[in-house]
Each structure stands twice: as C-alpha cells, then as structure tokens.
Amino acid sequence: MKRNKILAVLGAGVLTMGVVGAALATDLLAGQVGIKLSDKFDAEACASFPLEIGAGEIGVHFVLTSADGDSGLLDASFSTDSFTDLPSGKAAGGTVHWYAVITGDGDTTLDSASTSGVDGDNLVLSHACPGAEVSSSTESTESTESSTTSFESSVESTTESTESTESTVSSETTESTESSTTSFESSVESTTDSQSTTQPPTDTLGNSGSGQQSSGLWMLLAALGALGGSVLVLSPSKAKSKE
C-alpha cells in the first residue's frame, strides 16, 4: 500500500515537471514565419549590434516580451543556417534578448524559432543586420586591377607605336634625302655632259672668221682696182682738152 502511494507521488511529480517544462517555452510569432531578413534591416539599431558581422553573414536579434524569467535558451532555423540552445544575452524590464550571427543575406528567410527554459508573451525577430558586401568590393578591386593593366598595355602599345613611327619617318626621311642627293648629283652630271656636248668647236669658229676676212679683203681689192681703172680712163681725156 505504501509502495503504491510512493509510486503515485513520483508519477505526479514527473507529470508536473513535464507540464512545467512544456510551459517554459514560446514559439516564434506566427506572423514572422517565412519573412525575409531584409524586411527587418534597421541601420540605426544595427549601429549598436554587439557582435561582429563578416562578409556574407547576417546578424539577428530576437526578443521575448513579458518573460517569466531572466534567461533561457533559443533555437532558430533559417533557409541558409540554424542554431540551437543559444543562451540569452541580457534581460531588462521583463524582456529577454538573444543575439546571433548566421550565414546568409537579405533573401534568407526565417523558418522557425522557439525558447526553452523561459516563457513569455511574444517571441519575435527584432531586427537583422547585413554584413559587408564582399562581391562589390572584390569586383571593384578586380575592375581597378583590370583598368590598370589595360592602361599600362595601352601606354606600352602607344610607346611602341610612337617608336615605330619615328623609326619609319627617320628611315623614310633618310632614304628621301639620299634619293634627292643622288638625283641632284645625276642632274648636275647630266647638265655638265649636255653643255660639253653642245659647245661649238673652236676650230670651226676660227675658220669661219678667216673666210669672212678673206672675202672682205678681196672685195676691197676689187673696189680699189675699179677706182684705179676709172682714174686712168679719165686722165687722158683732160690732157687732150688742154691741147
């Protein structure tokens, strides 16, 4: 009889503990199931977030209002990550707070959450804080490196093109100068040869002068002879007149 009473008391104690344990738990507010974390971004609240948030991570802050205790554990599940038995960070004014950092981004959804060891009115995600945008920084760095490489290649190409142009111009100028010099020398030689070829012979000019002088002399002698003959003809006639 006593044994049965003892068993009954133990059974009642176990049931009581089970009921109390079940009662010290609160599930996520139904209206927040499936929300995107970007819907809870709050720049002002995130300025005082107590944990460091890296690239590709999201900070989350849960609160339990009207809590019947000062501490408890939290389980939460997201579309990209999850955690269990997260200890509460602080409690003030009947509100218990939990802070955590998970892997994800603004499109990550909150699937479920629940407390253990503490009960209250509402368990909600107070706000979420995004980490640094690694892709934007990386793309900017890669773009800068690519632009620098492209600029250096362009400068090298321009320098090589300039050197090639200068070399070509110098070569063409030298060739043109040499060609002009050769052409000038050939023209001078051609002119000299032409003048040498067309110069009249000296002996021809001399002979021509002698012939002209001889012809003039003969004409002078003929004129003198004619004059002398006229004098002879006229002289006897005057003598006869005197007689």
DADADA-V758530 format. One record per residue. N is the residue number from 1. RES is the residue in one small letter. SS is DSSP state (2 for helix, 1 for strand, 0 for the rest). PHI is phi in whole degrees, -180 to 180 (NA if undefined). NEAR is the number of other ideal C-beta (glycine too) atoms within 8 Angstrom. Layout:
n->(N:N)
res->(RES:RES)
ss->(SS:SS)
phi->(PHI:PHI)
near->(NEAR:NEAR)
This chain:
n->(1:2:3:4:5:6:7:8:9:10:11:12:13:14:15:16:17:18:19:20:21:22:23:24:25:26:27:28:29:30:31:32:33:34:35:36:37:38:39:40:41:42:43:44:45:46:47:48:49:50:51:52:53:54:55:56:57:58:59:60:61:62:63:64:65:66:67:68:69:70:71:72:73:74:75:76:77:78:79:80:81:82:83:84:85:86:87:88:89:90:91:92:93:94:95:96:97:98:99:100:101:102:103:104:105:106:107:108:109:110:111:112:113:114:115:116:117:118:119:120:121:122:123:124:125:126:127:128:129:130:131:132:133:134:135:136:137:138:139:140:141:142:143:144:145:146:147:148:149:150:151:152:153:154:155:156:157:158:159:160:161:162:163:164:165:166:167:168:169:170:171:172:173:174:175:176:177:178:179:180:181:182:183:184:185:186:187:188:189:190:191:192:193:194:195:196:197:198:199:200:201:202:203:204:205:206:207:208:209:210:211:212:213:214:215:216:217:218:219:220:221:222:223:224:225:226:227:228:229:230:231:232:233:234:235:236:237:238:239:240:241:242:243)
res->(m:k:r:n:k:i:l:a:v:l:g:a:g:v:l:t:m:g:v:v:g:a:a:l:a:t:d:l:l:a:g:q:v:g:i:k:l:s:d:k:f:d:a:e:a:c:a:s:f:p:l:e:i:g:a:g:e:i:g:v:h:f:v:l:t:s:a:d:g:d:s:g:l:l:d:a:s:f:s:t:d:s:f:t:d:l:p:s:g:k:a:a:g:g:t:v:h:w:y:a:v:i:t:g:d:g:d:t:t:l:d:s:a:s:t:s:g:v:d:g:d:n:l:v:l:s:h:a:c:p:g:a:e:v:s:s:s:t:e:s:t:e:s:t:e:s:s:t:t:s:f:e:s:s:v:e:s:t:t:e:s:t:e:s:t:e:s:t:v:s:s:e:t:t:e:s:t:e:s:s:t:t:s:f:e:s:s:v:e:s:t:t:d:s:q:s:t:t:q:p:p:t:d:t:l:g:n:s:g:s:g:q:q:s:s:g:l:w:m:l:l:a:a:l:g:a:l:g:g:s:v:l:v:l:s:p:s:k:a:k:s:k:e)
ss->(0:2:2:2:2:2:2:2:2:2:2:2:2:2:2:2:2:2:2:2:2:2:2:0:0:0:1:1:0:2:2:2:0:0:0:1:2:2:2:2:1:0:2:2:2:2:0:0:0:0:0:0:0:0:0:0:1:1:1:1:1:1:1:1:0:0:0:0:0:0:0:0:1:1:1:1:1:1:0:0:0:1:1:1:1:1:1:0:0:1:1:1:0:0:1:1:1:1:1:1:1:1:1:0:0:0:0:0:1:1:1:1:1:1:1:1:0:0:0:0:0:0:1:1:1:1:1:1:1:1:0:0:0:2:2:2:2:2:2:2:2:2:2:2:2:2:2:2:2:2:2:2:2:2:2:2:2:2:2:2:2:2:2:2:2:2:2:2:2:2:2:2:2:2:2:2:2:2:2:2:2:2:2:2:2:2:2:2:2:2:2:2:2:2:2:2:2:2:0:0:0:2:2:2:2:2:2:2:2:2:2:2:2:2:2:2:2:2:2:2:2:2:2:2:2:2:2:2:2:2:2:2:2:2:2:2:2:2:2:2:2:2:0)
phi->(NA:-64:-63:-66:-65:-63:-63:-66:-65:-62:-63:-65:-66:-62:-64:-64:-62:-66:-67:-65:-62:-68:-73:-85:-156:-136:-89:-58:-56:-57:-68:-101:-69:89:-75:-81:-65:-63:-70:-114:-66:-144:-61:-66:-69:-71:-63:-112:-65:-80:-111:-81:-114:-90:-64:76:-124:-132:-91:-126:-129:-105:-135:-118:-87:50:-71:-92:-154:-100:-154:-179:-112:-134:-114:-148:-130:-125:-71:-119:-164:-163:-151:-135:52:-80:-68:-70:-89:-158:-143:-156:62:81:-117:-104:-117:-131:-124:-151:-123:-122:-83:163:-148:-64:-85:-65:-107:-92:-93:-165:-164:-160:-99:-144:86:-154:-124:-168:-80:-135:-105:-138:-85:-68:-162:-129:-126:-76:-87:-67:-84:-69:-65:-64:-65:-64:-64:-64:-64:-64:-65:-65:-63:-65:-66:-64:-62:-64:-64:-63:-63:-64:-64:-62:-64:-64:-63:-62:-65:-64:-62:-65:-64:-62:-64:-65:-63:-63:-65:-67:-64:-62:-64:-64:-64:-62:-66:-66:-63:-62:-64:-65:-62:-64:-66:-63:-62:-65:-65:-61:-63:-66:-64:-64:-76:-89:-68:-68:-66:-68:-66:-66:-61:-64:-63:-63:-66:-63:-62:-65:-63:-63:-65:-66:-63:-62:-66:-63:-61:-64:-65:-63:-63:-64:-65:-62:-63:-65:-63:-65:-70:-77:-61:-61:-63:-69:-64:-65:-65:-65:-68)
near->(4:5:6:7:8:8:8:8:8:8:8:8:8:8:8:8:8:8:8:8:8:7:7:13:11:11:8:13:9:5:4:10:10:6:10:8:18:10:6:10:12:9:6:5:11:12:6:5:11:5:8:4:12:8:8:8:11:16:14:13:14:14:11:15:10:9:14:7:11:7:9:13:11:15:14:14:7:13:6:8:8:8:10:5:8:11:7:14:7:6:11:6:3:8:11:16:13:12:11:12:11:13:7:13:10:9:8:14:10:14:8:10:12:11:16:11:9:17:10:14:6:9:13:10:14:9:10:13:14:11:11:7:8:8:6:7:10:8:8:8:8:8:8:8:8:8:8:8:8:8:8:8:8:8:8:8:8:8:8:8:8:8:8:8:8:8:8:8:8:8:8:8:8:8:8:8:8:8:8:8:8:8:8:8:8:8:8:8:8:8:8:8:8:8:8:7:6:6:6:6:6:6:6:8:9:8:8:8:8:8:8:8:8:8:8:8:8:8:8:8:8:8:8:8:8:8:8:8:8:8:8:8:8:8:8:8:8:8:8:7:6:5:4)
